Amino acid sequence: MLSVKKWYSIVILVCCFMLVAEVAGCSKKAPEPITEFTPEVWDTYPDLRHYMVEDMEAKIDILNLTPDEILDILGTNEVKIIPYGEGERGAIIYRITEIGRHVGTLEIYYILISENGDVERTSTKIESGW
């Protein structure tokens, strides 16, 4: 059985280790949500996009852009493009956050494109199987 003195030594050692780890920045902290949209941040941090959707829609009139303009502004990182034309609607789909890492469930930002290339509407959806 350990003596009281040894227990105190162990507790002090563990506390010192935790203090050094905190000071050195070794403790894992959750990233701060980025709510302000910029094209660079949107393209760089796909998992934080869900925080930026509201600001992005306030700054950019998506409904009056062409698909090429949307891709120029929002980038091509973590995006799926479903072609449009010849009587078929298309879509530009951005992954905005992962909901269930093990089941592959994602929240997506869905931009519906009409057969003539106009943006019909936007929405956020939950989808599995990205």
N, C-alpha and C positions, 0 to 999 in steps of 0.2 A: 504494500500500500504506500502511496506517495505521501510524503510529509506535507504539511501546510505550506512550508517554505517553498517546496518544489512546485506546488499548485500556483502559488503567487508568481513564481518565476515564469511558469508557462503562460499564465494570463497576461502578464506584462509583456512577454515576448510576442504573443498573438496581437495584442493592442498596438505594439510598436510596428509590427508588420503591416497591420491595416492602415495605420497612420501614414507610413512610408508609401504604401500603394496608392492611397488617396492623393497625397501630395505629388506623387510622380504621375498622376493622371491615369493610373491603371484601372480604376474602377470604370465600368461600362455605364455610360449615361445615355439615355434615350435622346435622339436628336430633337432639337427644337422644331416644331412645325413651321414650315415656311409657307406663309399665307399670301405673300405678295408675289404675283406672277411676273416673271420675266422669261423670255424665250430660252435664255441660257439655263436658268434654274429648272424650267420645265423639262428640257432635253437631258439635263445632267442627273436629275433625281426623280426617276419615274415613280418610286414608292412614296414620294411626298406630293405627287400631283393632286391627290384628292383634297389637300388643303388649299390648293391654288385655283381650283375650278371656278369658284365664285368670282374671284378677282380677275381671272382671265376673261370670263364672259363679260365682265363690266368694262374691261379695257379693249376687247377685240369684238367686233361685230361679225362673228363667225358666219352668220346667215348671208352676209353680203360678200363673202370671199369665194374665190374659185378653189377647187381642191388643191391646185398647185400652190396658191397663196397660203393656204392652211399649212401645207407641208413645209413651205419656206419659213413660216413663223414658228410653228410648233416643233419642227424637226422630224427626224425619222427614227429616233431611238424608241424602241418598244412600241411599234405601231404595226398594224395590219391594214392592208389596203385591199378592198374588194372592188374590182373594176366596174365601171358603169358603162352604159351605152346599149344601143340596139334593143331598146325596150326593157332594159334591165337596170334596176337601181343598184347603186354601189354604196360603199361606206369607207370611212376612215375611222379606225378604231385604235384608241390609245389606252394602254394599260395605265391605270392611275394608282392602284395599290393592290397588294396581294392580301387576300382575306384569310385563306386557309392554305398555308404552305404545303401541308401534306396532301390535301385533296385537290390542289390546283385551282382554287376558286379565286377569282379576281374581280375587282371593280374596274369597269372600263368606261371611258368617255367615248360615246358613239356619235358619229357625225354621219347622218344619212344623206346620200347624194342621189338626186333624181337622174333619170336616164339622159337628160340633156346637160348634166353637169352642175346644176344648181344645188346648193345646200338646202335641204328641206327642213331638217330639224336636228337638234342635238339632245342627248340625254345621257345620264349615267345609268349603268346596268350592272348587275351581278352576272358573271359568266364563269363557267368552269371549262377547263380544257383549252387553255390558251395555246 
